[in-house]
């Protein structure tokens, strides 16, 4: 049998290189190709597809969940594993709803990553043991209970606010108008019960620090 082909999408070259070495070290797996972002991925996979794509949640030119949806619309049989440093309590369910077959945290060991890849290739869903335990005990951070109400786009913008980005910068980053970003900010404030833009910025920055997220820029 031919090795299963894996495509890697991550905007950090060292991460791509590490995953490539890890995957190619398995006799039944091989790296099909790699890309740093959304546009590069869509160009590389315009006609052919691998067996599985590992997609980072935060890309320099887009969002991994949106890329997953776009790829699955074109290649319904493609298997997708979302990879990120973001808290899986908040993002794993969103990844599954976007059509991914699993969510692996970048802090996972090499063996865990390989196990996740092979489990998804076998037709099953991968979620970490810690996430499953959290689901059973409902051990979710209190500050996340309100944030979970946000849509994927609102959550993306909330993260950018937490990193210190202003409205114009966010609009440019996600290719939306300033008016649309302002509308999203208003919706976020309403959902989180925040009275002012200052409260929104403070809440986003505090949440980002407590969640220990990397800067999404």
C-alpha positions in Angstrom: 0.0 0.0 0.0 1.1 3.5 -0.7 1.8 5.8 2.3 -1.0 8.1 3.3 -0.3 11.6 2.0 -0.3 14.6 4.4 -0.4 18.3 3.6 0.8 20.8 6.2 -0.5 24.4 6.5 1.3 26.5 9.0 2.8 30.0 8.8 5.8 29.1 10.9 8.6 27.4 8.8 10.1 25.6 11.9 6.7 24.0 12.7 6.3 22.8 9.1 9.8 21.4 9.1 9.3 19.6 12.4 6.0 18.1 11.3 7.6 17.1 8.0 10.4 15.2 9.8 8.0 13.6 12.2 5.5 12.4 9.5 8.2 11.2 7.1 9.7 9.2 9.9 6.6 6.9 9.7 6.7 4.2 7.0 3.0 4.5 6.3 2.9 8.3 6.1 4.5 10.9 3.8 4.3 14.7 3.4 2.4 15.5 0.2 3.3 19.2 0.4 3.2 22.3 2.6 1.9 25.9 2.6 2.3 29.0 4.8 -1.2 30.3 4.4 -4.7 30.3 2.8 -3.8 31.5 -0.7 -0.8 29.3 -1.0 -2.9 26.3 0.1 -5.7 26.9 -2.4 -3.1 27.3 -5.2 -1.3 24.1 -4.2 -4.5 22.1 -3.9 -6.3 23.5 -6.9 -6.6 20.2 -8.7 -5.4 17.4 -6.5 -5.8 16.6 -2.8 -3.9 14.7 -0.2 -5.4 12.1 2.2 -5.2 14.5 5.1 -4.4 18.2 5.7 -3.1 19.5 9.0 -4.2 23.1 9.3 -3.1 25.7 11.8 -6.0 27.7 13.3 -4.3 31.1 13.0 -2.7 31.9 9.6 -1.1 35.1 8.5 -3.6 35.6 5.7 -6.7 33.9 7.1 -8.4 31.6 9.5 -7.9 27.9 9.6 -11.5 27.1 10.2 -12.6 29.1 7.1 -9.9 27.4 5.1 -11.1 24.0 6.2 -14.7 24.9 5.1 -13.4 26.1 1.7 -11.3 23.0 1.1 -14.2 20.7 2.1 -16.5 22.4 -0.3 -14.1 21.6 -3.1 -12.9 18.2 -1.8 -15.6 16.6 0.5 -13.5 13.5 1.0 -10.5 15.4 2.4 -9.7 14.7 6.0 -8.7 17.7 8.1 -6.9 17.9 11.5 -6.8 21.4 13.0 -3.6 22.2 14.9 -3.1 25.2 17.3 -1.8 26.5 20.6 -5.3 27.8 21.4 -7.3 26.3 24.2 -9.0 23.2 22.9 -11.9 23.7 25.4 -13.0 26.6 23.2 -11.9 25.7 19.7 -12.1 21.9 19.3 -15.9 21.9 19.0 -15.7 24.8 16.5 -13.1 22.7 14.5 -15.5 19.8 14.3 -18.4 22.0 13.3 -16.2 23.4 10.4 -15.8 19.8 9.2 -12.5 18.9 10.7 -12.0 15.3 12.0 -10.0 16.4 15.0 -8.1 19.0 17.0 -4.5 18.6 18.2 -2.8 21.1 20.4 0.8 22.1 19.3 2.0 21.2 22.8 1.2 17.6 22.1 4.1 15.1 21.9 5.3 13.7 18.6 3.6 10.3 19.5 0.3 12.1 20.2 0.5 13.9 16.8 1.1 10.7 14.9 -1.6 8.9 16.9 -4.0 11.8 16.0 -3.1 11.6 12.3 -3.5 7.8 12.1 -6.8 7.8 14.0 -8.3 10.4 11.7 -7.0 8.4 8.6 -8.8 5.4 10.0 -12.1 7.2 9.8 -12.4 8.2 13.5 -12.6 11.6 15.3 -9.5 12.7 17.4 -9.9 14.7 20.6 -7.3 14.7 23.4 -7.9 12.7 26.5 -7.7 16.0 28.5 -10.5 17.5 26.5 -12.7 14.5 27.0 -12.1 14.6 30.7 -13.0 18.3 30.7 -16.2 17.6 28.9 -17.2 14.9 31.3 -16.5 17.1 34.4 -17.5 20.3 32.7 -14.2 21.7 33.8 -14.2 24.8 31.7 -12.6 28.1 32.7 -15.4 30.5 33.9 -14.2 33.4 31.7 -14.7 31.2 28.7 -18.4 30.6 29.3 -19.4 34.0 27.8 -16.7 34.0 25.1 -18.1 30.7 23.9 -21.2 32.6 22.7 -19.1 34.5 20.1 -19.2 33.4 16.5 -16.0 32.2 14.8 -15.5 35.6 13.2 -16.3 37.5 16.4 -13.9 35.3 18.3 -11.2 36.0 15.7 -11.7 39.7 16.1 -11.8 39.5 19.9 -8.4 37.8 19.7 -7.0 40.6 17.5 -8.4 43.2 19.9 -6.7 41.4 22.7 -3.4 41.5 20.8 -3.6 45.3 20.7 -4.8 45.8 17.1 -7.1 48.7 16.3 -10.2 48.6 14.1 -8.4 49.7 10.9 -5.7 47.1 11.3 -8.2 44.3 12.0 -10.2 45.3 8.9 -7.1 45.1 6.8 -6.1 41.8 8.4 -9.4 40.0 7.7 -10.2 41.8 4.5 -13.4 43.4 5.8 -14.6 47.0 5.9 -14.0 49.2 9.0 -17.8 49.5 9.3 -18.2 45.7 9.4 -15.5 45.4 12.1 -17.2 48.1 14.1 -20.5 46.1 13.8 -18.7 43.0 15.1 -17.2 44.9 18.0 -20.7 46.1 18.9 -22.0 42.6 18.8 -19.1 41.3 20.9 -19.8 44.0 23.6 -23.4 43.1 23.7 -22.8 39.3 24.0 -20.2 39.9 26.7 -22.2 42.5 28.6 -19.5 45.2 28.1 -20.5 48.9 28.3 -17.7 50.6 26.4 -14.9 50.2 23.9 -12.4 50.5 26.8 -14.0 47.6 28.6 -13.9 45.6 25.4 -10.2 46.2 25.0 -9.4 45.4 28.6 -11.6 42.3 28.6 -10.0 41.0 25.3 -6.4 41.7 26.6 -7.1 40.0 29.9 -8.7 37.0 28.3 -5.8 36.7 25.8 -3.3 36.8 28.7 -5.2 34.3 30.8 -5.6 32.0 27.9 -1.9 32.3 27.1 -2.6 32.7 23.4 0.3 33.6 21.1 0.1 37.0 19.2 -2.0 36.2 16.1 -0.1 38.7 13.9 
